[in-house]
Amino acid sequence: YFVKMDDPQWVFSFSVLLQNLVCFMVITVCYSLIIHHTISSSKCTGNPVSPALLRLQRKIALIIATDFTTWIPFITLAFIHLFGETDVSDTYSLCSMVLLPINSVLNPLIYNS
């Protein structure tokens, strides 16, 4: 992922990073719509928000937050490196061996809680 413009693989790297960014944005919008619809449907029925809906909303917010805190720094650093703003090669190992696996570990815990 951390390549420069003179690397022949930069197009592939750029497209994968852009795809990850777009997927993150789509997922965030979809989860936000779920939260919005659960709130609006409980208001329409006149019922108070149930504990199950509150748990669902907290779970969705936690999923979005963990995805954001693990993927956005990686994508940002990769774009900064790609466009030659600064050399962030030394942080690649931190991102790829610490941040991204944290997301992979947390997601099953969040989904199953």
VOGU-3710 file (C-alpha; in Angstrom, 3 decimals, decimal comma):
1> yfvkmddpqw> 0,000/0,000/0,000  2,772/2,463/0,819  4,218/3,119/-2,628  5,336/6,242/-4,439  4,240/7,559/-7,827  7,400/6,229/-9,493  6,562/2,675/-8,397  4,887/0,670/-11,183  2,332/-0,640/-8,673  1,048/2,795/-7,658
11> vfsfsvllqn> -2,117/2,515/-9,780  -3,069/-0,747/-8,098  -2,275/0,641/-4,658  -4,226/3,827/-5,323  -7,267/1,912/-6,573  -7,268/-0,411/-3,544  -6,942/2,525/-1,141  -9,674/4,435/-2,905  -11,900/1,363/-2,848  -11,287/0,940/0,908
21> lvcfmvitvc> -12,133/4,585/1,495  -15,326/4,388/-0,565  -16,375/1,159/1,165  -15,793/2,746/4,573  -17,921/5,732/3,577  -20,738/3,515/2,224  -20,721/1,378/5,369  -20,798/4,482/7,550  -23,735/5,939/5,620  -25,654/2,647/5,738
31> ysliihhtis> -25,131/2,177/9,474  -26,093/5,813/10,062  -29,296/5,227/8,095  -30,069/2,202/10,268  -29,700/4,351/13,375  -31,865/7,085/11,848  -34,608/4,653/10,816  -34,701/2,947/14,205  -35,076/6,300/15,948  -37,699/7,593/13,530
41> sskctgnpvs> -39,730/4,353/13,588  -39,872/4,364/17,375  -40,977/8,023/17,301  -43,681/7,257/14,698  -45,128/4,473/16,787  -45,089/6,642/19,887  -43,214/4,000/21,822  -40,159/4,897/23,843  -36,874/3,633/22,492  -36,499/0,090/23,736
51> pallrlqrki> -33,332/-1,177/25,416  -32,785/-3,482/22,425  -32,783/-0,502/20,041  -30,405/1,377/22,319  -28,052/-1,618/22,324  -28,286/-1,788/18,530  -27,484/1,913/18,211  -24,520/1,639/20,586  -23,220/-1,396/18,693  -23,494/0,401/15,361
61> aliiatdftt> -21,751/3,498/16,733  -18,967/1,308/18,113  -18,544/-0,485/14,774  -18,256/2,841/12,939  -15,840/4,241/15,536  -13,515/1,218/15,479  -13,501/1,121/11,683  -12,740/4,838/11,571  -9,940/4,738/14,139  -8,202/1,807/12,469
71> wipfitlafi> -8,709/2,348/8,735  -8,691/6,121/8,231  -5,163/6,643/9,666  -3,839/3,862/7,436  -5,534/5,211/4,310  -4,454/8,779/5,105  -0,820/7,791/5,616  -0,826/5,735/2,436  -2,170/8,677/0,393  0,359/11,053/1,992
81> hlfgetdvsd> 3,156/8,646/1,091  1,818/8,013/-2,418  1,693/11,694/-3,311  5,198/12,244/-1,934  4,275/14,637/0,847  6,462/12,754/3,287  8,008/9,321/3,724  5,884/7,308/6,131  7,442/3,919/5,410  8,478/3,517/9,042
91> tyslcsmvll> 4,856/3,718/10,188  3,677/1,036/7,757  4,534/-1,750/10,180  2,682/0,013/13,000  -0,411/0,359/10,841  -0,334/-3,067/9,243  0,673/-5,042/12,334  -1,143/-3,108/15,064  -4,026/-0,931/13,828  -5,596/-3,172/11,199
101> pinsvlnpli> -5,456/-6,384/13,266  -7,077/-4,512/16,169  -10,064/-3,905/13,914  -10,144/-7,571/12,932  -10,065/-8,626/16,578  -12,692/-6,119/17,731  -15,273/-6,700/14,990  -16,239/-10,272/16,058  -16,436/-9,134/19,672  -18,668/-6,215/18,759
111> yns> -20,928/-8,203/16,441  -21,371/-11,026/18,951  -21,986/-8,874/22,026
//
